[in-house]
Amino acid sequence: MEKTIHRPKIFVSRPVAQEALDLLSQHTEITVWPGAMPPSRQLFLESVREIEGLFSLITETVDKEVMDAAPKLRVISNMATGTDNIDVEEATRRGIPVGRTPGILAETCADFAFALILNIARRITEAHQLVRAGEWLTWGPSILLGSDIHESTLGIIGMGQIGMGVAKRATGFDMNVLYYSRSRKIEIESEFNAQFTSNLDY
């Protein structure tokens, strides 16, 4: 008699990268919430009733009510750097391990933060809107003057992975980095031309 292989049921609370879904499909029976918006609370509770694994996003609150609704739940995988949306204490009490993705977006967030700095300083969005509105007439020495990034001072509050990523990018613009953090990071000060301050009153 051929042995039946158990394939655990997994619920994925939003469409994610196809590569991840393909990998899960090799070993599990997956159901993916199809909408671009997260499921309603009621639909979420109904979707987890028979599952053994939950692949959740930061938009889903996974609390005691959800765990009660999923009596077979054996593991929670959270597509987020933290677990603010998950009752980790309750999961621990039930012996359900909780996974997350720490640091996965640190460099991406640093990219985006620096893009916003450049956008604000050089007034890129304003210029784009001006052109799209048909109001651009000609170049002029005082039109949409912005601020130079190079050799200016950048203040960073919190020198964690994202803060260090922003500081690293600032070195390419010869910026002076002034940072505040709960603890001083001596090792990065020379690397990123950074100066520690304990005073936020600037």
C-alpha positions, 0 to 999 in steps of 0.5 A, spaced: 500 500 500 502 506 498 504 511 503 500 517 503 504 523 505 501 529 509 502 536 506 500 541 511 495 546 510 498 553 509 495 560 509 498 566 506 495 572 507 496 576 501 500 575 494 507 574 495 513 573 490 511 567 486 518 564 488 516 563 495 509 560 493 513 555 489 517 553 494 511 553 499 507 549 494 513 543 494 512 541 501 505 544 503 498 545 500 497 553 500 491 557 500 493 565 498 488 570 499 487 573 492 486 581 494 490 586 493 487 589 500 488 584 506 482 580 508 477 582 513 477 580 520 472 575 519 474 572 513 481 572 516 478 568 522 475 563 517 481 562 513 485 560 518 481 554 521 484 548 518 491 551 517 497 548 520 502 554 518 500 561 517 504 566 513 502 573 515 503 580 513 504 586 518 497 588 516 494 582 520 493 582 527 495 575 530 492 574 537 489 569 541 482 570 537 486 568 531 490 562 535 483 559 538 480 559 531 486 555 528 487 549 533 491 546 528 496 552 528 503 549 528 508 555 526 507 563 524 511 566 519 511 574 519 513 577 513 516 583 517 522 585 521 518 585 527 512 582 531 508 588 533 502 585 530 503 578 533 501 576 540 508 572 541 507 571 548 500 567 547 504 563 541 509 561 546 505 559 551 502 554 546 508 552 543 507 555 536 514 558 534 514 565 530 518 567 525 520 574 522 525 577 517 529 582 521 534 587 517 531 584 510 529 591 508 534 596 512 538 597 506 532 598 502 529 603 507 536 607 507 535 607 499 528 610 500 530 615 506 536 618 501 531 618 495 527 623 500 532 627 502 534 628 495 527 630 493 526 635 498 533 638 497 533 639 490 525 640 489 524 634 484 517 633 485 515 640 485 519 641 478 515 635 476 509 637 477 510 644 474 512 641 468 506 636 468 502 642 469 505 645 463 507 651 467 515 650 465 517 656 460 524 656 461 530 655 465 532 661 470 537 662 475 532 663 481 527 658 478 526 652 483 532 653 487 534 648 492 539 646 497 546 642 496 546 636 499 554 635 498 558 638 504 551 639 508 550 636 515 545 630 516 542 629 522 540 622 524 536 620 530 537 612 531 543 609 528 541 602 527 541 598 521 537 603 517 541 609 520 547 606 518 545 605 511 543 612 510 550 615 513 553 610 509 550 613 503 551 620 506 559 619 505 558 619 498 556 626 498 561 628 503 556 630 508 557 631 515 553 626 519 550 628 526 547 622 530 543 621 536 542 614 539 541 610 545 548 608 545 554 611 542 557 607 536 564 609 536 566 604 531 562 607 525 564 615 527 570 615 523 567 610 518 562 615 516 564 621 518 559 621 524 559 625 530 555 623 536 550 628 540 546 627 546 542 633 545 536 633 540 535 641 541 537 644 534 
